[in-house]
Amino acid sequence: MSGMGRALIITGLILVVAGIIISLAPRIPWLGRLPGDIYIRKGNFSFSFPLATCLLISALLSFILWLFRR
């Protein structure tokens, strides 16, 4: 299999997994509500920045990609 073909297959698989995660995310109650996530509500304005959730997802993706490179 050529390098370009392998890269396209891996990219496609990553997109499929990302799509599944995005479609299932509303069903995971703690996602975006971890300790360390920033949520500010003042009157009609609300701001949400899921810092801890982003760090957790980044760590998981880094670990998965590390496993693929081994």
trRosetta pair geometry for C-beta under 8 A, 3 or more apart (Angstrom, degrees):
i j d omega theta_ij theta_ji phi_ij phi_ji
1 5 5.1 -121 -178 88 90 126
1 6 5.3 106 125 -59 119 94
1 9 8.0 -25 179 1 144 142
2 5 4.5 94 58 7 84 105
2 6 6.9 -152 92 -5 43 87
3 6 5.8 -57 -148 37 30 110
3 7 6.3 31 154 -20 65 107
4 7 5.7 -54 -148 36 31 112
4 8 6.5 31 154 -19 65 105
5 8 5.8 -55 -149 36 31 110
5 9 6.4 30 154 -18 65 106
6 9 5.8 -54 -148 36 32 111
6 10 6.3 28 156 -16 66 107
7 10 5.9 -56 -145 39 30 108
7 11 6.2 31 155 -19 64 108
8 11 5.7 -54 -143 38 30 112
8 12 6.3 33 155 -20 63 107
9 12 5.7 -56 -150 36 29 113
9 13 6.4 28 153 -18 64 105
10 13 5.7 -53 -148 36 33 111
10 14 6.4 34 153 -20 65 104
10 68 7.9 106 -138 -174 128 151
11 14 5.7 -54 -148 35 31 111
11 15 6.4 31 153 -18 64 106
12 15 5.7 -55 -149 36 31 111
12 16 6.4 32 153 -20 65 104
13 16 5.6 -51 -147 34 34 112
13 17 6.4 31 155 -16 66 105
14 17 5.8 -55 -147 39 31 109
14 18 6.2 33 153 -20 65 108
15 18 5.6 -53 -144 38 31 113
15 19 6.3 35 155 -22 64 105
16 19 5.7 -54 -150 35 30 113
16 20 6.5 30 152 -18 64 104
17 20 5.7 -53 -149 35 33 111
17 21 6.4 32 153 -18 65 106
18 21 5.7 -55 -147 37 32 111
18 22 6.2 31 155 -18 66 107
19 22 5.8 -54 -143 37 29 109
19 23 6.3 24 158 -15 64 108
20 23 5.9 -60 -146 40 28 107
20 24 6.2 11 160 -5 65 114
21 24 6.1 -68 -143 47 27 99
21 25 6.2 52 154 -55 65 94
22 25 5.6 -27 -146 -7 31 122
24 27 5.3 -61 -171 40 65 114
24 28 6.7 61 137 -26 85 101
25 28 5.9 -59 -152 30 40 108
25 31 5.6 -117 -160 104 81 157
28 31 4.2 59 100 -12 114 120
29 33 7.3 -40 149 37 63 136
30 33 5.6 -114 -154 64 44 97
30 34 6.3 65 167 -72 93 74
31 34 7.9 -6 -129 -32 25 96
31 50 7.8 18 165 -153 62 155
31 53 6.0 91 -165 -134 62 132
32 37 6.1 117 -179 -144 43 158
32 48 7.1 25 -173 171 111 130
32 50 4.5 -78 -126 -94 65 138
32 53 5.3 -13 -80 -44 41 164
33 37 6.2 -110 -122 48 17 151
34 37 5.2 109 57 -23 68 110
34 50 7.3 82 31 -162 96 92
34 52 4.0 -124 96 99 122 129
34 53 5.4 157 14 -59 121 77
34 56 6.9 126 -33 -16 170 141
35 52 6.3 85 84 -47 45 171
36 51 5.5 -108 147 85 88 102
36 52 3.2 102 83 -55 118 121
36 55 7.6 -46 128 28 143 132
37 48 7.5 4 165 -167 105 84
37 49 7.2 -177 -167 94 66 50
37 50 4.5 -16 -130 -130 112 59
37 51 5.8 176 -110 34 43 70
37 52 5.1 -86 -49 31 71 99
37 53 5.8 32 -87 -10 117 101
38 47 7.5 -25 127 117 100 95
38 48 7.1 157 94 -156 65 39
38 49 4.3 3 61 60 110 94
38 50 7.7 -140 35 -73 64 22
38 51 5.8 57 -7 -10 96 112
39 46 7.4 -7 -172 -173 82 97
39 47 7.3 170 -151 90 39 56
39 48 5.0 5 -110 -111 80 79
39 49 7.8 -164 -69 31 47 55
40 45 7.9 -12 115 120 94 94
40 46 6.8 169 91 -154 55 51
40 47 4.5 2 56 55 101 99
40 48 7.8 -161 28 -70 61 44
41 45 7.3 167 -151 94 45 56
41 46 4.5 -5 -106 -108 79 92
41 47 7.8 -166 -71 25 44 60
42 45 5.2 -8 67 65 81 101
42 46 7.8 165 25 -83 53 48
50 53 3.7 -21 158 39 118 123
50 54 5.8 133 102 -26 81 86
51 54 5.9 -57 -149 33 26 110
51 55 6.5 23 155 -15 63 107
52 55 5.7 -54 -148 38 33 112
52 56 6.3 35 153 -20 65 106
53 56 5.7 -53 -147 36 31 112
53 57 6.3 28 156 -15 66 106
54 57 6.0 -56 -145 40 29 107
54 58 6.1 31 155 -21 64 110
55 58 5.6 -55 -144 37 29 114
55 59 6.3 31 156 -20 64 106
56 59 5.9 -55 -149 35 29 110
56 60 6.4 27 154 -16 64 107
57 60 5.7 -55 -147 38 32 111
57 61 6.2 28 156 -15 67 108
58 61 5.9 -57 -144 40 28 107
58 62 6.2 31 156 -20 64 108
59 62 5.7 -54 -145 37 29 113
59 63 6.4 30 155 -19 63 106
60 63 5.8 -56 -150 36 30 111
60 64 6.4 28 154 -17 65 107
61 64 5.6 -53 -144 37 34 111
61 65 6.2 29 158 -14 67 107
62 65 5.9 -58 -144 42 28 107
62 66 6.2 35 153 -24 63 108
63 66 5.5 -53 -147 34 30 116
63 67 6.6 34 153 -21 63 101
64 67 5.7 -51 -154 31 32 113
64 68 6.8 31 149 -17 63 103
65 68 5.6 -50 -149 34 38 112
65 69 6.5 35 153 -18 66 105
66 69 5.9 -58 -149 36 32 109
66 70 6.9 43 152 -33 62 99
67 70 5.9 -46 -156 15 34 116
